[in-house]
Amino acid sequence: MGFLSCLAAEYYRRANVTGVDTFEHASLKNSSLRKAERNARILGLSDRVAFHKGDILFTDFARKFDLLVSNLVFHNLGKKRIEGYRRIARWSTPESYVLIGDIFFNYKADRVRLSGLFGSVTSVPVSADGALYRILVMSEPKKKF
């Protein structure tokens, strides 16, 4: 999470970036909020990158975001991922873009769910070997929350 947040801040030089992660899942071995903050400081990005310890299912923001990026989060949520999809739609504006890179065990069903939340859902080709990892780009949330 720290790497992705810093990469976004480096690419979007006028953006303020908020990174959210639990820092506790088994797949995040040796990850910590302190390490993410230290890396942002080393890269000279700490004035524009803020990290929050949280869970997408329990974290809520009073604000909206222009760009939401998730990488390898939703497959860990099982059936609860649908609520996670609703939350990111709630944090989006009509001009926002959402990028989800993940392992989609049931890609067709998830795409249908996301199409119910966003006006545009596009799949970005990642590999030709039929891997479960895909990148989806969404925009135009259908509901105003």
JOGISUL-V971170 format. One record per residue. N is the residue number from 1. RES is the residue in one small letter. OMEGA is omega in radians with two decimals (999 if undefined). BURIAL is I if it has 24 or more other C-alpha atoms within 12 Angstrom, else O. D_LAST is the distance of its C-alpha to the last C-alpha in whole Angstrom. Layout:
# JOGISUL-V971170
{{N RES OMEGA BURIAL D_LAST} {N RES OMEGA BURIAL D_LAST}}
This chain:
# JOGISUL-V971170
{{1 m 3.13 I 26} {2 g 3.14 I 28} {3 f -3.11 I 30} {4 l 3.12 I 27} {5 s 3.13 I 25} {6 c 3.09 I 28} {7 l 3.11 I 29} {8 a 3.14 I 26} {9 a 3.11 I 27} {10 e -3.11 O 30} {11 y 3.12 O 29} {12 y -2.95 O 26} {13 r 3.11 O 29} {14 r -3.07 O 27} {15 a 2.89 O 24} {16 n -3.02 I 23} {17 v 3.06 I 22} {18 t 3.10 I 20} {19 g -3.14 I 22} {20 v 3.10 I 21} {21 d 3.08 I 23} {22 t -3.08 I 25} {23 f -3.05 I 28} {24 e -3.10 O 29} {25 h -3.14 O 29} {26 a -3.13 O 33} {27 s -3.11 O 32} {28 l -3.12 O 31} {29 k -3.14 O 35} {30 n 3.10 O 36} {31 s 3.08 O 33} {32 s 3.08 I 32} {33 l -3.14 I 29} {34 r 3.12 O 33} {35 k 3.13 O 34} {36 a 3.12 I 31} {37 e 3.12 I 31} {38 r 3.13 O 35} {39 n 3.10 I 34} {40 a 3.12 I 32} {41 r 3.13 O 34} {42 i -3.12 O 37} {43 l 3.13 O 35} {44 g -3.08 O 35} {45 l -3.01 I 31} {46 s 3.08 I 30} {47 d -3.12 O 30} {48 r -3.11 I 27} {49 v 3.09 I 26} {50 a 3.14 I 24} {51 f 3.10 I 24} {52 h 3.02 I 22} {53 k -3.12 I 24} {54 g -3.13 O 21} {55 d -3.08 I 20} {56 i -3.12 I 16} {57 l -3.08 I 16} {58 f 3.11 O 17} {59 t 3.06 O 15} {60 d -3.13 O 12} {61 f 3.08 O 12} {62 a -3.10 O 11} {63 r 3.09 O 11} {64 k -3.11 I 10} {65 f 3.10 I 13} {66 d -3.11 I 15} {67 l 3.07 I 17} {68 l -3.11 I 16} {69 v 3.11 I 19} {70 s 3.10 I 20} {71 n 3.08 I 24} {72 l 3.09 I 25} {73 v -2.92 I 23} {74 f -3.13 I 21} {75 h 3.11 I 25} {76 n -3.02 I 25} {77 l -3.11 O 22} {78 g -3.12 O 24} {79 k 3.14 O 22} {80 k -3.13 O 19} {81 r -3.14 I 18} {82 i 3.06 I 16} {83 e 3.07 O 14} {84 g 3.08 I 14} {85 y 3.12 I 13} {86 r -3.13 I 10} {87 r 3.14 I 10} {88 i 3.06 I 11} {89 a 3.14 I 8} {90 r -3.12 I 5} {91 w -3.09 I 8} {92 s 3.00 I 9} {93 t 3.08 I 9} {94 p 3.14 I 11} {95 e -3.09 O 14} {96 s 2.96 I 14} {97 y 3.12 I 16} {98 v 3.08 I 16} {99 l 3.08 I 19} {100 i 3.00 I 20} {101 g -3.05 I 24} {102 d 3.02 I 25} {103 i -3.12 I 27} {104 f -3.14 I 26} {105 f 3.08 O 28} {106 n -3.03 O 27} {107 y -3.09 I 26} {108 k -3.14 O 25} {109 a 3.13 O 23} {110 d 3.12 I 21} {111 r 3.08 I 21} {112 v 3.11 O 20} {113 r -3.13 I 17} {114 l 3.09 I 16} {115 s 3.06 I 17} {116 g -3.12 O 14} {117 l -3.06 I 11} {118 f 3.12 I 13} {119 g -3.11 I 15} {120 s 3.06 I 18} {121 v -3.10 I 19} {122 t 3.09 O 22} {123 s 3.10 I 25} {124 v -3.14 O 27} {125 p 3.13 O 31} {126 v 3.12 O 32} {127 s -3.10 O 35} {128 a -3.04 O 37} {129 d 3.10 O 38} {130 g -3.13 O 36} {131 a -3.14 O 34} {132 l -3.14 O 31} {133 y 3.11 I 29} {134 r 3.02 I 27} {135 i 3.08 I 25} {136 l 3.10 I 22} {137 v 3.14 I 20} {138 m 3.02 I 17} {139 s 3.08 I 15} {140 e 3.08 I 13} {141 p -3.04 I 10} {142 k -3.09 I 10} {143 k 3.01 O 6} {144 k -3.07 O 4} {145 f 999 O 0}}
